[in-house]
Amino acid sequence: MSLNHISNTHAMLNPNAITHTLSDPILKSSHAQCGGLFSETPYAWSPFKKRTRYSLEEKVSEFLNNNNFAESNACLNQETIDGYGSNGNESKDLIERTLYWESQEALLQEILERYALTGSKLRQEICRIIEVARETDFCSCTKPSIDGCSNCLRKRVINMLCDRGLNASLCVSKWKHTRKYLGGTHEYIEVIASTQGKKKQIPFVIELEFRDQFEIAKACDQYSKLVEQLPKCYVGKADYLNAMVGVMCDAVKRSMKEKNLHMGPWRKRSFMQLKWSNSSEPRSTE
């Protein structure tokens, strides 16, 4: 289900929802903070008329171009999150919950489709090398685990990538202890790919345990479904990774709210993105 259809369905269920959106001063403020996400012009729903403003593709493009996708999505869904279960109307809550999770799935699917189309040949080659590395006796620890350790696997993958002529290296992100977060580090792999003509060098992030980063205990079924759609191993540009992180961190917040669980600061988007913060921008060779 597309985000347009979700919005239109919401309007059909509550005809005054769109017409009076900006009459509320609080929502009017949210409208300004979100860069005008909410239109002042009401839309009449029709199964034969397609709404064109702020389509799903435009929202994803907005993030990729302006790096504000997650913030816009959070503003768009904040009213639903804050109002969940507050008025005792179980039927309305169920509709809002369904719309929320379907919109999150649609957004994630759009990002995954774009991710799959970018650098697909290089990704296939790197994924083949990773699978070969997993099948080897890569762990050199004095007390190796049954499946080997992630540190040894990363080193093995880097060596094999370099043997194939790829510019691969180990990246370490570090962050200091603050009032919000404990200090820590995170390791991942970076491969520098060159564009045609070798005018620009584009860093590709390789996270060998990407899906594992978002698995939680006691998650709702809808969140678990989103996690299953993530690639087990991420190989791609940092902006698509950050887009996925934004969707998943918003979803984990909703899942824990539904389960009445406390959400630790290490689950927040700002912290999760610190793990891959050392990834560099495209570099020019001229």
Sine and cosine of phi, psi and omega as CSV:
sin_phi,cos_phi,sin_psi,cos_psi,sin_omega,cos_omega
0.00,0.00,0.75,-0.66,-0.03,-1.00
-0.99,0.16,0.30,-0.95,0.01,-1.00
-0.91,0.41,-0.53,0.85,0.06,-1.00
-0.88,0.48,-0.72,0.69,-0.02,-1.00
-0.90,0.43,-0.62,0.79,0.01,-1.00
-0.89,0.45,-0.71,0.70,-0.01,-1.00
-0.90,0.44,-0.67,0.75,0.00,-1.00
-0.91,0.40,-0.61,0.79,0.03,-1.00
-0.90,0.44,-0.66,0.75,0.02,-1.00
-0.89,0.46,-0.65,0.76,0.01,-1.00
-0.91,0.41,-0.62,0.78,-0.01,-1.00
-0.91,0.41,-0.62,0.78,-0.01,-1.00
-0.95,0.31,-0.50,0.87,0.00,-1.00
-0.71,-0.70,1.00,0.04,-0.11,-0.99
-0.84,0.54,-0.46,0.89,-0.04,-1.00
-1.00,0.04,-0.07,1.00,-0.11,-0.99
-0.89,0.46,-0.67,0.74,-0.05,-1.00
-1.00,0.08,-0.67,0.74,-0.08,-1.00
-0.85,0.52,-0.63,0.78,-0.10,-0.99
-0.96,-0.28,0.29,0.96,-0.06,-1.00
-0.84,0.55,-0.74,0.68,-0.12,-0.99
-1.00,0.02,0.02,1.00,0.08,-1.00
-0.97,0.25,-0.38,0.93,0.05,-1.00
-0.99,0.16,0.83,-0.56,-0.05,-1.00
-0.89,0.46,-0.53,0.85,0.01,-1.00
-0.93,0.38,-0.72,0.69,0.02,-1.00
-0.92,0.38,-0.50,0.87,0.04,-1.00
-0.90,0.44,-0.62,0.79,0.05,-1.00
-0.92,0.40,-0.67,0.74,0.05,-1.00
-0.88,0.48,-0.60,0.80,0.04,-1.00
-0.85,0.53,-0.69,0.73,-0.02,-1.00
-0.94,0.33,-0.66,0.75,-0.02,-1.00
-0.91,0.40,-0.50,0.86,-0.02,-1.00
-1.00,0.00,0.19,0.98,0.04,-1.00
0.95,0.30,0.48,0.88,0.05,-1.00
0.98,0.18,0.57,0.82,-0.01,-1.00
-0.90,0.44,-0.56,0.83,-0.05,-1.00
-1.00,-0.04,0.84,-0.54,-0.04,-1.00
-0.97,0.22,0.58,-0.82,0.06,-1.00
-0.99,0.11,-0.18,0.98,-0.02,-1.00
-0.99,-0.12,0.87,-0.50,0.00,-1.00
-0.93,0.37,0.52,-0.85,0.01,-1.00
-0.92,-0.39,0.74,-0.67,0.09,-1.00
-1.00,0.07,0.82,-0.57,-0.05,-1.00
-0.97,0.23,0.68,-0.74,0.07,-1.00
-0.47,-0.88,0.68,-0.73,0.01,-1.00
-0.93,0.38,-0.20,0.98,-0.03,-1.00
-0.95,-0.32,0.01,1.00,-0.02,-1.00
-0.88,-0.48,0.82,-0.57,-0.07,-1.00
-0.99,-0.11,0.80,-0.59,0.05,-1.00
-0.97,0.23,0.74,-0.67,-0.13,-0.99
-0.97,-0.25,-0.42,0.91,-0.07,-1.00
-0.97,0.25,0.66,-0.75,0.05,-1.00
0.79,0.61,0.81,0.59,0.08,-1.00
-0.94,0.33,0.21,-0.98,0.01,-1.00
-0.85,0.53,-0.68,0.73,-0.02,-1.00
-0.89,0.45,-0.61,0.79,0.00,-1.00
-0.92,0.39,-0.62,0.79,0.01,-1.00
-0.90,0.43,-0.67,0.74,0.03,-1.00
-0.92,0.39,-0.65,0.76,0.03,-1.00
-0.88,0.48,-0.60,0.80,0.00,-1.00
-0.88,0.48,-0.65,0.76,0.03,-1.00
-0.91,0.40,-0.74,0.68,-0.08,-1.00
-0.90,0.44,-0.53,0.85,-0.03,-1.00
-1.00,0.03,-0.60,0.80,-0.12,-0.99
-0.90,-0.44,-0.04,1.00,0.03,-1.00
0.85,0.53,0.58,0.82,0.06,-1.00
-0.80,-0.60,0.37,0.93,-0.03,-1.00
-0.87,0.50,-0.75,0.67,-0.09,-1.00
-0.91,0.41,-0.62,0.79,0.00,-1.00
-0.91,0.41,-0.68,0.74,0.00,-1.00
-0.90,0.44,-0.67,0.74,0.00,-1.00
-0.91,0.42,-0.61,0.79,0.01,-1.00
-0.91,0.42,-0.66,0.75,0.03,-1.00
-0.91,0.42,-0.64,0.77,-0.04,-1.00
-0.89,0.45,-0.57,0.82,-0.09,-1.00
-0.98,-0.18,-0.05,1.00,-0.12,-0.99
-0.90,0.43,-0.62,0.78,-0.02,-1.00
-0.89,0.46,-0.64,0.77,0.01,-1.00
-0.91,0.41,-0.67,0.74,-0.04,-1.00
-0.91,0.42,-0.75,0.66,-0.05,-1.00
-0.91,0.41,-0.51,0.86,-0.07,-1.00
-1.00,-0.03,0.04,1.00,-0.08,-1.00
-0.91,0.42,0.87,-0.50,0.09,-1.00
0.95,0.32,0.23,0.97,-0.11,-0.99
-1.00,0.04,-0.37,0.93,-0.09,-1.00
-0.95,-0.30,0.09,1.00,0.05,-1.00
0.96,0.28,0.03,1.00,0.00,-1.00
-1.00,0.02,0.99,-0.11,-0.09,-1.00
-0.90,0.44,-0.59,0.81,-0.01,-1.00
-0.90,0.43,-0.71,0.71,0.01,-1.00
-0.92,0.40,-0.65,0.76,0.02,-1.00
-0.88,0.48,-0.65,0.76,0.00,-1.00
-0.90,0.43,-0.65,0.76,0.02,-1.00
-0.91,0.42,-0.72,0.70,0.00,-1.00
-0.89,0.45,-0.64,0.77,0.01,-1.00
-0.90,0.44,-0.70,0.71,0.02,-1.00
-0.88,0.47,-0.70,0.71,0.02,-1.00
-0.88,0.47,-0.65,0.76,-0.01,-1.00
-0.88,0.47,-0.79,0.61,-0.09,-1.00
-0.93,0.37,-0.56,0.83,0.05,-1.00
-0.93,0.37,-0.59,0.81,0.04,-1.00
-0.93,0.36,-0.62,0.78,0.04,-1.00
-0.90,0.44,-0.66,0.75,0.02,-1.00
-0.91,0.41,-0.64,0.77,0.01,-1.00
-0.91,0.42,-0.66,0.75,0.02,-1.00
-0.90,0.43,-0.70,0.72,0.01,-1.00
-0.90,0.44,-0.65,0.76,0.02,-1.00
-0.88,0.47,-0.64,0.77,0.02,-1.00
-0.89,0.45,-0.68,0.73,0.02,-1.00
-0.91,0.41,-0.69,0.73,-0.01,-1.00
-0.89,0.45,-0.60,0.80,0.03,-1.00
-0.91,0.42,-0.68,0.74,0.02,-1.00
-0.93,0.37,-0.64,0.77,0.04,-1.00
-0.86,0.50,-0.68,0.74,-0.04,-1.00
-0.92,0.40,-0.47,0.88,-0.05,-1.00
-1.00,0.10,-0.25,0.97,-0.06,-1.00
-0.99,-0.15,0.88,-0.47,0.03,-1.00
0.91,0.42,0.60,0.80,-0.10,-1.00
-0.90,0.43,-0.64,0.77,-0.02,-1.00
-0.91,0.40,-0.70,0.71,0.03,-1.00
-0.90,0.43,-0.64,0.77,0.01,-1.00
-0.89,0.46,-0.68,0.73,0.01,-1.00
-0.88,0.48,-0.67,0.74,0.00,-1.00
-0.91,0.42,-0.70,0.71,0.00,-1.00
-0.91,0.42,-0.66,0.75,0.01,-1.00
-0.89,0.45,-0.59,0.80,0.06,-1.00
-0.90,0.43,-0.66,0.75,0.02,-1.00
-0.90,0.43,-0.64,0.77,0.01,-1.00
-0.90,0.44,-0.67,0.74,0.01,-1.00
-0.89,0.45,-0.65,0.76,0.05,-1.00
-0.90,0.44,-0.66,0.75,0.00,-1.00
-0.89,0.46,-0.62,0.79,0.00,-1.00
-0.91,0.42,-0.50,0.87,-0.04,-1.00
-0.99,0.15,-0.20,0.98,0.00,-1.00
-1.00,0.01,0.20,-0.98,0.06,-1.00
-1.00,0.08,0.98,0.20,-0.17,-0.98
-1.00,0.04,-0.35,0.94,-0.11,-0.99
-0.99,0.16,0.82,-0.57,-0.01,-1.00
-0.92,-0.38,0.26,0.97,0.00,-1.00
-0.93,0.36,0.43,-0.90,0.01,-1.00
-0.92,0.40,-0.54,0.84,0.06,-1.00
-0.80,-0.61,0.97,0.25,-0.07,-1.00
-0.94,0.35,0.52,-0.86,0.09,-1.00
-0.99,0.16,0.11,-0.99,-0.05,-1.00
-0.88,0.47,-0.69,0.72,-0.02,-1.00
-1.00,-0.04,0.06,1.00,-0.07,-1.00
0.98,0.17,0.17,-0.98,-0.03,-1.00
-0.97,-0.25,0.39,-0.92,-0.03,-1.00
-0.92,0.40,-0.59,0.80,-0.02,-1.00
-0.88,0.48,-0.72,0.70,0.00,-1.00
-0.92,0.39,-0.60,0.80,0.01,-1.00
-0.90,0.43,-0.67,0.74,0.03,-1.00
-0.87,0.49,-0.70,0.72,0.00,-1.00
-0.89,0.46,-0.66,0.75,0.00,-1.00
-0.90,0.43,-0.69,0.73,0.01,-1.00
-0.89,0.45,-0.68,0.73,0.01,-1.00
-0.87,0.49,-0.70,0.71,0.01,-1.00
-0.88,0.48,-0.67,0.74,-0.01,-1.00
-0.94,0.35,-0.60,0.80,0.04,-1.00
-0.90,0.43,-0.68,0.74,0.03,-1.00
-0.91,0.41,-0.59,0.81,0.05,-1.00
-0.89,0.45,-0.47,0.88,0.04,-1.00
-1.00,0.08,0.06,1.00,0.04,-1.00
1.00,0.01,0.17,0.99,0.01,-1.00
-1.00,-0.01,0.55,-0.84,0.00,-1.00
-1.00,0.06,1.00,0.04,-0.07,-1.00
-0.91,-0.41,0.57,-0.82,0.01,-1.00
-0.46,-0.89,0.30,-0.95,0.04,-1.00
-1.00,0.02,0.76,-0.65,0.06,-1.00
-0.93,-0.37,0.64,-0.77,0.02,-1.00
-0.81,-0.59,0.89,-0.45,0.09,-1.00
-1.00,-0.04,0.71,-0.70,0.00,-1.00
-0.79,-0.61,0.61,-0.79,0.09,-1.00
-0.64,-0.76,0.57,-0.82,-0.07,-1.00
-0.99,0.12,0.32,-0.95,0.05,-1.00
-0.95,0.33,0.76,-0.65,0.05,-1.00
-0.76,-0.65,-0.04,-1.00,0.06,-1.00
-0.92,0.39,-0.45,0.89,-0.04,-1.00
-1.00,0.02,-0.66,0.75,-0.14,-0.99
-0.77,-0.64,0.48,-0.88,0.18,-0.98
-0.98,0.20,0.52,-0.85,0.04,-1.00
-0.93,0.38,0.41,-0.91,-0.01,-1.00
-0.05,-1.00,-0.04,-1.00,0.02,-1.00
-0.67,-0.75,0.33,-0.94,0.07,-1.00
-0.52,-0.86,0.72,-0.70,-0.02,-1.00
-0.95,-0.30,0.62,-0.78,0.11,-0.99
-0.45,-0.89,0.06,-1.00,-0.06,-1.00
-0.95,-0.31,0.56,-0.83,0.08,-1.00
-0.79,-0.61,0.74,-0.68,0.08,-1.00
-0.89,-0.46,0.77,-0.64,0.02,-1.00
-1.00,-0.07,0.91,-0.42,0.02,-1.00
-0.97,-0.25,0.61,-0.79,0.00,-1.00
-0.98,-0.21,0.61,-0.80,0.07,-1.00
-0.98,0.21,0.12,-0.99,0.04,-1.00
-0.87,0.49,0.73,-0.69,-0.07,-1.00
1.00,0.09,-0.11,0.99,0.03,-1.00
0.82,0.57,0.56,0.83,0.03,-1.00
-0.98,0.18,-0.49,0.87,0.02,-1.00
-0.75,-0.66,0.52,-0.85,0.08,-1.00
-0.92,-0.40,0.83,-0.56,-0.08,-1.00
-0.93,-0.36,0.85,-0.53,0.03,-1.00
-0.97,0.25,0.72,-0.69,0.11,-0.99
-0.94,-0.33,0.79,-0.61,0.04,-1.00
-1.00,0.08,0.72,-0.70,0.09,-1.00
-0.87,-0.50,0.94,-0.35,0.06,-1.00
-0.92,-0.40,0.95,-0.32,-0.13,-0.99
-0.94,0.35,-0.41,0.91,-0.01,-1.00
-0.84,-0.55,0.78,0.63,-0.11,-0.99
-0.91,0.42,-0.76,0.66,-0.03,-1.00
-0.88,0.47,-0.58,0.81,-0.02,-1.00
-0.88,0.47,-0.42,0.91,-0.03,-1.00
-0.90,0.44,-0.34,0.94,-0.13,-0.99
-0.91,-0.41,0.02,1.00,0.01,-1.00
-0.98,0.21,0.73,-0.69,0.00,-1.00
-0.71,-0.71,0.37,-0.93,0.07,-1.00
-0.99,0.13,0.51,-0.86,0.06,-1.00
0.86,0.52,0.61,0.79,0.05,-1.00
-0.99,0.16,0.45,-0.89,0.09,-1.00
-0.95,0.30,0.33,-0.94,-0.08,-1.00
-0.88,0.48,-0.60,0.80,-0.04,-1.00
-0.92,0.40,-0.62,0.78,0.04,-1.00
-0.93,0.37,-0.68,0.73,0.02,-1.00
-0.86,0.50,-0.57,0.82,0.04,-1.00
-0.91,0.42,-0.64,0.77,0.05,-1.00
-0.90,0.44,-0.67,0.74,-0.01,-1.00
-0.87,0.49,-0.65,0.76,-0.01,-1.00
-0.90,0.44,-0.40,0.92,-0.01,-1.00
-0.99,0.13,-0.25,0.97,0.01,-1.00
-0.96,0.30,0.52,-0.85,0.08,-1.00
-0.93,0.38,0.65,-0.76,0.04,-1.00
-0.88,0.48,-0.66,0.75,0.02,-1.00
-0.85,-0.52,0.84,-0.54,-0.01,-1.00
-1.00,-0.01,0.77,-0.63,0.09,-1.00
-0.69,-0.72,0.97,-0.25,-0.04,-1.00
0.08,-1.00,-0.13,-0.99,-0.01,-1.00
-0.95,0.31,0.45,-0.89,-0.07,-1.00
-0.92,0.39,-0.49,0.87,-0.06,-1.00
-0.93,0.37,-0.59,0.81,0.07,-1.00
-0.93,0.36,-0.60,0.80,0.05,-1.00
-0.88,0.48,-0.72,0.70,0.01,-1.00
-0.90,0.44,-0.56,0.83,0.04,-1.00
-0.91,0.42,-0.69,0.72,0.04,-1.00
-0.90,0.44,-0.66,0.75,0.02,-1.00
-0.87,0.49,-0.66,0.75,0.01,-1.00
-0.87,0.49,-0.71,0.70,0.01,-1.00
-0.91,0.42,-0.70,0.71,-0.08,-1.00
-0.94,0.34,-0.59,0.80,0.01,-1.00
-0.94,0.35,-0.58,0.82,0.10,-1.00
-0.91,0.41,-0.64,0.77,-0.02,-1.00
-0.94,0.34,-0.63,0.78,-0.01,-1.00
-0.93,0.38,-0.52,0.85,0.07,-1.00
-0.89,0.45,-0.69,0.72,0.01,-1.00
-0.92,0.39,-0.67,0.75,-0.01,-1.00
-0.87,0.49,-0.71,0.70,-0.02,-1.00
-0.93,0.36,-0.54,0.84,0.06,-1.00
-0.91,0.42,-0.67,0.74,0.01,-1.00
-0.91,0.40,-0.54,0.84,-0.02,-1.00
-1.00,-0.01,0.05,1.00,-0.02,-1.00
0.84,0.55,0.67,0.74,0.02,-1.00
-0.94,-0.35,0.52,-0.85,0.05,-1.00
-0.97,0.24,0.69,-0.72,0.02,-1.00
-0.98,-0.18,0.90,-0.43,0.00,-1.00
-0.93,0.36,0.43,-0.90,-0.02,-1.00
-0.89,0.46,-0.40,0.92,0.01,-1.00
-0.95,0.31,-0.12,0.99,0.06,-1.00
-1.00,-0.08,-0.15,0.99,-0.04,-1.00
-0.96,0.28,0.46,-0.89,-0.05,-1.00
-0.87,0.50,-0.67,0.74,-0.03,-1.00
-0.87,0.49,-0.56,0.83,0.04,-1.00
-0.98,0.20,-0.70,0.72,-0.03,-1.00
-0.85,0.53,-0.63,0.78,-0.03,-1.00
-0.95,0.32,-0.30,0.95,0.08,-1.00
-0.89,0.45,-0.45,0.89,-0.05,-1.00
-0.89,0.45,-0.48,0.88,-0.03,-1.00
-0.86,-0.51,0.46,0.89,-0.09,-1.00
-0.97,0.26,-0.22,0.97,-0.04,-1.00
-1.00,0.06,-0.04,1.00,0.00,-1.00
-0.92,0.38,0.74,-0.67,-0.10,-1.00
-1.00,0.08,0.24,-0.97,0.04,-1.00
-1.00,0.09,0.28,-0.96,0.08,-1.00
-0.81,0.58,0.71,-0.70,-0.06,-1.00
-0.92,-0.38,0.58,-0.81,0.04,-1.00
-1.00,-0.07,0.64,-0.77,0.01,-1.00
-1.00,-0.08,-0.04,1.00,-0.03,-1.00
-1.00,0.09,0.00,0.00,0.00,0.00
